[in-house]
Amino acid sequence: MQPLADHHHLVNRRHFFGRSSVGIGTAALATLLDHESSAERLVNHFAPKAKRVIYLFQNGAPTQVDLYDHKPGLQRYRGKDLPKEIQGGQRLTTMTQGKSQKVLSTAWPFRPYGDCGTQISSLLPHIGSIADEICLVRSAYTEAINHAPAITLFLTGAEQPGRPSFGAWLSYGLGRETDELPTFCVMTSRDREASCGQFFYEWYWGSGFLPTYHQGVKFRGAGDPVLYLSNPGGIDQRLRRGLLDDLARLNRIRSREVGDPEIQTRIAQYEMAYKMQTSVPDLTNLSSEPRHILEMYGPDVARRGSFAHNCLLARRLAERGVRFVQLMHAGWDQHGNLPTQLATQCRDTDQPSAALVKDLKQRGLLDETLVIWGGEFGRTVFCQGDMDNKTKHGRDHHPRNFCLWMAGGGIRGGTTYGESDDFSYNVARDPFHVHDLQATVLHCLGIDHERLTYKFQGRQFRLTDVHGRVVREILT
């Protein structure tokens, strides 16, 4: 006789639902896998302006003081203590807590760009050239003060890992546009000098408690573009097809027995991998790109794994129907190398970012593609280190006020939104929270952020948690 403990181990909750005569497991499985009905149910909240998103995430926190938030009056405060009423006892990192807070004005001039006249740093002339296409937000803020929690908040809606990422929510909510490529693709790159120690954690593109079918597929900068895409030695395409067919039949038998949705996820992933053996080599082969397009993205475009190369692949993914493309570029964490590294980082990212927007526009894709550029927080107006040292000083983390920009896909170009105080330290007008960004992006995609939910552990979760508002002032 089988011990009772073993019986309890075998007949778990999932096994019970799968075996149940009323077919609870099967019904739930059908709901999860019916992408067409899911997309119809969620997309029709209202008419979308955008079909897809390209998120140019700048890991490490770009300095708004030096790039986007023009404060010419800071020059007269240079080297003086930041007024206590401005700092207001706000939380600081342990790197600058209790230390002097000498105001550091920017060393780089700003200039007006475009017909709109938006002031942008001379370090970003290419982004300046698309000023009439972008909405520059100058009043973003967050609660997180360290990198990983802050990035996690932007990309999953919570500071703690475990929630579905932005792209996973869109995969769940919108379904697929193409059967040849994943719904959600991710690429990472680092600064040219490889001086940044930021990590790319996989939960930044994970599916959390959503079915793993919705997680991002990471494209690599070396070797096979996607892991395990090539056939093993001695296996040709015909044999591979036969193995997948046999494996699918076994998985379907098991699925009928236990009703585990993850089994169907595995079947779908195997099939997608098989299709990607054809679609990915074509995607990553840039030989068909005209010379003038390659030149538009800059000299680094031919180097696999560079930000420029990834920007061009992002455009190619967008025109092939991928819903969410997430580019993550590290190198902006400039605590002690601001005078030297900031210019390098801008050279790496400025031209490709602008080229992507221009390329999408000339192909008629910008109106239906929402491009986002920004990091996890900003940087302090006061100096970290000795500002008299011409090469070794920087700025600390600053969550209370920073900048980001958006273009295309329902966003009103040639505009600015929000305003900081005279020290670029606090939001002075029109605060723009992380959850407001998420709610606004979902709105552009035709989704009511309060209705895109998934029940987990007895609670209906959403990307914006219990917060967020659609910032209609920046919409067309």
C-alpha positions in Angstrom: 0.0 0.0 0.0 1.4 3.4 -1.0 2.2 5.6 2.0 -0.3 8.5 2.5 2.4 11.1 2.4 3.5 9.9 -1.1 -0.1 10.0 -2.2 -0.4 13.6 -1.1 2.8 14.4 -2.9 1.5 13.0 -6.1 -2.0 14.3 -6.0 -1.2 18.0 -5.8 -3.5 20.9 -6.6 -2.4 21.1 -10.3 -2.7 17.3 -10.7 -6.2 17.5 -9.2 -7.4 20.2 -11.6 -5.9 18.4 -14.5 -7.7 15.1 -13.6 -11.0 16.7 -12.6 -14.0 15.5 -14.5 -15.3 19.0 -14.9 -12.2 20.0 -16.8 -11.1 22.9 -14.7 -7.5 22.6 -15.8 -8.3 22.2 -19.4 -10.6 25.3 -19.4 -8.0 27.4 -17.7 -5.4 26.2 -20.2 -7.6 27.1 -23.1 -8.0 30.6 -21.7 -4.3 31.1 -21.3 -3.4 29.9 -24.8 -6.2 31.6 -26.7 -4.0 34.6 -27.9 -6.5 35.8 -30.4 -9.4 36.1 -28.0 -7.1 37.6 -25.4 -5.9 40.3 -27.8 -9.4 41.1 -28.9 -10.6 41.4 -25.3 -7.8 43.8 -24.2 -6.9 45.8 -27.3 -10.5 47.0 -27.7 -10.5 49.1 -24.6 -10.2 52.0 -27.2 -8.5 52.7 -30.5 -4.7 52.5 -30.2 -2.3 55.0 -31.6 0.7 52.6 -31.3 1.2 49.0 -32.2 4.5 48.4 -30.6 7.2 49.9 -28.3 11.0 50.3 -28.6 12.4 51.1 -25.1 15.9 52.5 -25.2 16.7 52.0 -21.5 19.9 53.8 -20.4 21.2 51.9 -17.4 23.0 53.8 -14.7 21.0 57.1 -14.8 21.9 59.8 -17.3 22.6 63.2 -15.8 19.7 65.5 -16.5 21.7 68.5 -15.3 24.2 68.1 -18.1 22.0 66.8 -20.9 18.3 67.9 -20.8 17.5 70.2 -18.0 18.9 73.6 -18.9 19.8 75.6 -15.8 22.1 78.5 -16.8 21.6 80.2 -13.4 23.5 77.4 -11.7 26.8 78.9 -12.8 26.6 81.6 -10.1 26.2 78.9 -7.4 29.1 76.7 -8.6 31.2 75.6 -5.6 28.6 76.8 -3.1 26.7 74.6 -0.8 23.3 73.5 -2.0 20.7 75.4 0.1 19.3 73.2 2.8 15.7 74.2 1.9 16.3 72.7 -1.6 17.6 69.4 -0.3 14.9 69.4 2.4 16.3 66.4 4.3 15.6 64.0 1.4 17.1 60.6 1.4 20.7 60.4 0.0 22.8 57.4 -0.8 25.5 56.3 1.7 28.1 57.6 -0.9 27.3 61.3 -0.2 25.2 61.3 3.0 26.9 63.5 5.6 29.3 65.0 3.0 29.5 68.4 1.5 27.0 69.2 -1.3 28.8 71.7 -3.5 26.8 72.8 -6.6 28.4 71.6 -9.8 27.1 73.5 -12.9 27.4 71.8 -16.2 30.6 72.1 -18.2 28.8 71.7 -21.6 26.7 74.3 -23.3 23.1 73.9 -24.2 21.5 75.2 -27.4 18.0 75.3 -28.8 17.1 72.7 -31.4 14.3 72.3 -33.9 11.4 74.6 -34.7 10.3 74.0 -31.1 13.5 75.5 -29.7 13.9 72.8 -27.0 17.2 73.3 -25.1 19.4 70.2 -25.2 23.1 69.7 -24.4 25.6 70.1 -27.2 26.7 66.6 -26.2 23.6 65.3 -28.0 23.4 67.1 -31.4 21.8 64.1 -33.1 19.0 63.8 -30.6 18.7 67.6 -30.9 18.1 67.1 -34.6 14.9 65.2 -33.7 13.7 67.7 -31.2 10.5 68.3 -33.2 9.7 64.6 -33.0 10.1 64.1 -29.2 8.3 65.1 -26.1 10.9 65.8 -23.4 9.7 65.1 -19.9 11.6 67.3 -17.3 9.7 66.3 -14.2 10.1 62.5 -13.9 10.5 61.1 -10.4 10.7 57.9 -8.5 11.1 56.6 -4.9 14.0 54.2 -5.6 17.5 55.4 -5.0 19.6 52.4 -6.0 20.0 51.0 -9.5 18.5 47.5 -9.4 15.3 48.4 -7.5 14.8 51.6 -9.6 15.2 49.7 -12.9 12.9 46.9 -11.6 10.3 49.5 -10.8 10.4 51.0 -14.3 10.3 47.7 -16.0 8.0 45.7 -13.8 6.0 48.2 -11.7 7.6 47.1 -8.4 11.0 47.5 -6.7 11.2 43.8 -5.8 11.8 41.2 -8.5 9.0 38.8 -9.2 6.5 40.8 -11.2 6.0 40.5 -15.0 8.1 42.9 -17.0 6.7 45.6 -19.3 7.1 43.6 -22.5 5.6 40.5 -20.9 2.5 42.4 -20.0 2.2 43.6 -23.6 2.7 40.1 -24.9 -0.1 38.9 -22.6 -2.4 41.8 -23.4 -1.9 42.3 -27.1 -0.9 38.9 -28.4 1.3 38.4 -31.5 1.6 40.2 -34.8 4.0 37.6 -36.2 4.4 33.9 -36.0 8.1 34.0 -37.1 9.6 36.0 -34.2 8.9 36.4 -30.5 6.5 39.0 -29.3 9.1 40.5 -26.9 12.8 40.8 -27.7 15.7 42.1 -25.6 19.2 43.3 -26.4 21.9 44.6 -24.1 25.1 46.6 -24.6 27.8 48.4 -22.6 29.7 51.6 -22.8 32.7 51.6 -25.1 35.2 51.7 -22.3 33.6 48.8 -20.4 33.9 50.8 -17.2 30.4 50.2 -15.9 29.7 47.5 -13.4 25.9 47.5 -13.9 24.4 44.0 -14.2 21.6 43.0 -16.6 19.3 40.9 -14.4 17.0 38.5 -16.2 14.0 39.6 -14.3 14.2 42.9 -16.2 12.6 41.0 -19.1 11.0 38.1 -17.2 7.4 36.9 -17.2 7.0 36.9 -13.4 3.8 35.0 -12.6 2.6 35.2 -16.2 3.1 32.1 -18.3 6.7 31.9 -19.3 5.6 32.1 -23.0 5.5 35.9 -22.4 9.1 36.4 -21.2 11.5 38.3 -23.4 13.9 36.5 -25.8 17.4 37.8 -25.4 19.5 38.4 -28.6 23.2 38.1 -28.0 26.1 40.2 -29.3 28.4 37.2 -30.0 28.0 33.6 -31.2 24.5 32.5 -32.1 22.1 35.5 -31.9 19.8 33.4 -29.7 21.0 30.5 -27.5 20.4 27.0 -28.8 19.2 28.2 -32.2 21.5 26.1 -34.2 21.0 22.4 -34.7 23.3 20.1 -32.7 26.0 18.3 -34.6 24.7 15.5 -36.8 21.1 16.8 -36.7 19.7 18.2 -39.9 16.5 20.2 -40.4 14.4 17.2 -41.3 15.4 15.2 -38.3 14.9 18.3 -36.1 11.4 18.6 -37.4 10.6 15.0 -36.6 12.0 15.3 -33.1 9.9 18.4 -32.4 6.8 16.6 -33.7 7.4 13.6 -31.5 8.2 15.8 -28.5 5.0 17.8 -29.0 2.9 14.6 -29.1 4.4 13.5 -25.8 3.9 16.9 -24.2 0.2 17.0 -25.4 -0.4 13.6 -23.7 1.1 14.9 -20.5 -0.8 18.1 -20.7 -4.1 16.2 -21.0 -3.1 14.3 -17.9 -2.1 17.1 -15.6 -3.4 20.3 -17.2 -0.2 22.3 -16.6 -0.2 25.4 -18.7 3.6 25.4 -18.8 3.6 22.3 -20.9 1.8 24.1 -23.6 4.2 27.0 -23.2 7.1 24.5 -23.9 5.4 23.3 -27.0 4.9 26.8 -28.3 8.5 27.8 -27.4 9.9 24.7 -29.3 7.9 25.7 -32.3 9.0 29.3 -32.1 12.6 28.3 -31.9 12.2 26.1 -35.0 10.7 29.1 -37.0 13.5 31.4 -35.7 16.1 29.2 -37.3 15.0 30.8 -40.5 13.7 34.2 -39.4 16.6 35.2 -37.1 19.5 34.8 -39.6 17.5 36.9 -42.1 16.8 39.5 -39.4 20.4 39.8 -38.3 21.9 39.9 -41.8 22.5 43.5 -42.5 23.8 43.1 -46.0 20.5 44.2 -47.5 20.7 47.6 -45.7 21.7 50.5 -48.0 24.9 52.2 -47.2 23.3 55.5 -46.4 21.1 53.7 -43.7 24.2 52.1 -42.1 26.0 55.5 -42.1 23.0 57.1 -40.5 23.3 54.8 -37.4 27.0 55.7 -37.1 30.4 54.0 -37.3 29.6 51.4 -34.6 26.7 49.9 -36.4 28.7 47.0 -37.9 30.0 45.9 -34.5 27.7 43.2 -33.1 26.6 43.9 -29.6 27.0 47.7 -29.9 24.2 50.1 -29.1 24.2 51.2 -32.7 23.9 47.7 -34.0 21.1 47.0 -31.6 19.2 50.1 -32.6 19.2 49.0 -36.3 18.1 45.5 -35.3 15.3 47.1 -33.2 14.0 48.8 -36.4 14.2 45.5 -38.3 12.3 43.8 -35.4 9.6 46.5 -35.4 9.0 46.2 -39.1 8.6 42.4 -38.7 5.9 42.8 -36.2 7.6 42.4 -32.8 5.5 44.1 -30.1 8.1 45.2 -27.6 11.8 45.7 -28.2 13.9 46.5 -25.1 17.4 47.8 -25.6 19.4 48.2 -22.4 22.7 50.1 -22.5 24.9 50.4 -19.4 27.5 53.0 -18.7 25.7 56.1 -17.3 26.7 55.5 -13.6 29.2 58.4 -13.5 30.2 58.9 -9.9 33.8 59.8 -10.5 34.4 59.9 -14.2 31.8 62.4 -15.4 34.3 64.8 -17.2 35.6 62.0 -19.4 33.0 59.3 -19.6 29.9 61.4 -20.3 31.1 62.5 -23.7 32.0 58.9 -24.6 28.7 57.6 -23.5 26.9 60.3 -25.6 28.9 59.5 -28.7 27.9 55.8 -28.3 24.2 56.5 -28.0 23.3 59.9 -29.5 23.5 59.1 -33.2 21.9 55.6 -33.1 19.0 56.9 -30.9 18.2 59.7 -33.3 18.8 57.5 -36.4 16.2 55.0 -35.1 13.6 57.7 -34.9 14.4 59.1 -38.3 14.5 55.6 -39.9 11.1 54.7 -38.4 9.7 58.0 -39.7 11.0 57.6 -43.2 9.5 54.1 -43.4 6.1 55.2 -42.2 6.5 53.3 -38.9 7.0 56.1 -36.4 3.3 56.9 -36.1 2.6 53.4 -34.9 5.8 52.8 -32.9 6.4 54.4 -29.5 10.1 55.1 -28.8 11.1 55.7 -25.2 14.6 57.0 -24.1 15.5 57.2 -20.4 17.2 55.7 -17.3 16.1 54.7 -13.8 16.6 58.0 -12.1 18.7 61.2 -12.5 21.9 62.6 -10.9 22.5 65.2 -8.2 23.2 68.8 -9.0 25.9 68.7 -6.3 29.3 67.2 -6.9 30.5 63.9 -5.8 34.3 64.0 -5.3 36.6 67.0 -5.8 35.3 69.3 -8.5 38.7 71.0 -8.7 40.0 67.7 -10.1 39.4 68.2 -13.7 39.0 64.5 -14.6 37.8 62.7 -11.4 34.5 63.9 -10.1 30.9 63.1 -10.8 27.3 63.1 -9.5 25.4 60.8 -7.2 22.0 59.1 -7.7 19.0 61.4 -7.7 15.4 60.1 -7.9 13.5 63.3 -7.1 13.8 64.9 -10.5 15.1 63.7 -13.9 14.4 63.6 -17.6 13.2 61.1 -20.3 11.8 61.5 -23.8 9.3 59.7 -26.0 8.6 59.9 -29.7 6.0 58.5 -32.2 3.0 56.3 -31.4 0.5 59.0 -30.2 3.1 61.3 -28.5 3.0 65.0 -29.2 6.4 65.9 -30.7 8.2 69.2 -30.3 7.0 69.6 -26.8 8.3 69.6 -23.2 6.4 68.5 -20.2 7.0 69.5 -16.6 9.6 71.6 -14.9 12.1 71.3 -12.1 13.2 73.9 -9.6 16.2 76.3 -10.2 18.6 73.6 -9.0 17.2 70.7 -11.0 16.6 69.0 -7.7 12.8 68.9 -7.1 9.8 68.8 -9.4 8.3 72.3 -9.6 5.5 71.6 -12.0 3.6 68.6 -13.5 5.2 65.6 -11.7 5.5 62.5 -13.9 5.9 59.3 -11.9 7.1 55.9 -13.1 3.6 54.6 -13.0 2.4 57.6 -15.0 4.8 56.6 -17.8 3.5 53.0 -17.7 -0.1 54.1 -17.8 0.5 56.5 -20.6 2.4 54.0 -22.7 -0.4 51.4 -22.3 -2.9 54.1 -23.3 -1.1 54.7 -26.5 -1.4 51.0 -27.2 -5.1 51.1 -26.7 -5.1 49.5 -23.2 -6.7 50.9 -20.0 -3.9 50.2 -17.5 -6.5 49.6 -14.7 -8.1 46.8 -16.8 -4.9 44.9 -17.9 -4.8 42.5 -14.9 -3.8 39.0 -14.0 -5.0 37.1 -11.0 -2.2 35.7 -8.9 -2.4 34.4 -5.3 -5.9 35.7 -4.9 -5.2 39.3 -6.1 -5.6 41.0 -9.5 -2.2 42.4 -10.3 -1.4 45.0 -13.0 1.7 46.7 -14.3 0.9 50.0 -12.6 0.0 48.3 -9.3 -2.6 50.6 -7.7 -1.1 53.8 -9.1 -0.6 55.7 -12.3 -2.5 58.2 -14.4 -2.5 58.8 -18.2 -0.7 62.1 -18.9 -3.0 63.3 -21.7 -1.2 66.6 -22.1 1.6 64.9 -24.0 -0.7 62.9 -26.3 -1.8 63.8 -29.9 
